[in-house]
Amino acid sequence: MDFQIKPRQSLIIYVNNMRMVRQLRRFGKIEYSSTRMHYVILYTNQEQIEDVQERINKLKFVKRVVISHWPDVDPTMSDLNAAGIYHKIDEDEN
């Protein structure tokens, strides 16, 4: 019996109501939830990430779901702007 580590990735889920957060447990492991800022960090298997994102987006209490870029970041890179991972968002554009 071999133990294999499955690659995981996190989803940042912005919610309207923190009472409904318990429903998210069926999609993965809730690592952190902020009651003040109304978001949840949920870890799920990397191969299922897009399917889980679509299913969570359909829930009524969810505002937005963002996939974390953490596995894509090169730990030796110091300029995230040049890599195209970080880009400044102006408040006027939103």
C-alpha positions in Angstrom: 0.0 0.0 0.0 1.6 3.2 -1.2 0.8 6.6 0.2 0.8 9.2 -2.5 0.6 12.9 -1.9 -2.0 14.5 -4.2 -1.2 18.1 -5.3 -3.6 20.6 -3.7 -4.5 24.1 -4.6 -6.4 26.8 -2.8 -9.5 28.7 -3.8 -10.3 32.1 -2.3 -14.1 32.3 -2.0 -15.8 35.6 -1.2 -19.2 35.1 0.4 -22.2 37.3 1.3 -23.2 35.4 4.4 -20.8 33.6 6.8 -23.5 31.3 8.1 -23.5 29.3 4.9 -19.8 28.6 4.9 -20.3 25.1 6.4 -21.7 24.0 3.0 -18.3 24.5 1.5 -16.8 21.6 3.5 -18.1 19.1 0.9 -15.8 20.6 -1.8 -12.5 20.4 0.2 -10.8 21.4 3.4 -11.5 24.9 4.8 -8.2 26.2 5.9 -9.2 29.7 7.0 -12.3 31.9 7.1 -12.4 35.6 7.8 -15.7 36.8 9.4 -14.7 40.4 9.1 -13.7 40.4 5.4 -16.2 37.6 4.4 -13.9 35.2 2.6 -12.8 31.6 2.9 -9.7 29.8 1.8 -10.5 26.2 0.7 -8.0 23.6 -0.3 -9.0 21.0 -2.9 -7.3 18.5 -5.3 -5.5 20.3 -8.2 -7.0 18.1 -10.9 -10.5 19.0 -9.8 -9.9 22.7 -9.3 -11.9 24.0 -12.3 -14.9 21.7 -11.7 -15.1 22.7 -8.1 -14.7 26.4 -9.0 -17.7 26.2 -11.3 -19.9 24.3 -8.8 -19.0 26.8 -6.0 -19.7 29.8 -8.2 -23.3 28.5 -8.7 -24.1 28.8 -5.0 -26.3 31.7 -4.1 -24.2 33.0 -1.2 -21.0 33.2 -3.1 -19.9 36.5 -4.6 -16.7 35.4 -6.4 -14.2 32.5 -6.5 -10.5 33.1 -7.3 -7.9 30.4 -7.9 -4.7 30.9 -6.0 -1.5 31.3 -8.1 0.7 29.8 -5.4 1.7 26.6 -7.3 2.6 28.7 -10.4 4.9 31.1 -8.6 8.6 30.4 -9.0 10.1 30.8 -5.4 13.4 32.2 -6.8 11.7 34.9 -8.8 11.7 38.4 -7.2 9.8 40.3 -9.9 6.2 39.0 -10.1 5.2 41.9 -12.4 7.6 40.6 -15.1 6.2 37.1 -14.7 2.7 38.3 -15.4 1.4 37.0 -12.1 1.0 40.3 -10.3 -0.6 43.3 -12.0 -1.7 46.5 -10.4 -5.4 47.2 -10.3 -6.6 50.8 -10.5 -9.7 51.7 -8.5 -10.9 53.7 -11.5 -11.1 50.6 -13.7 -13.6 48.7 -11.5 
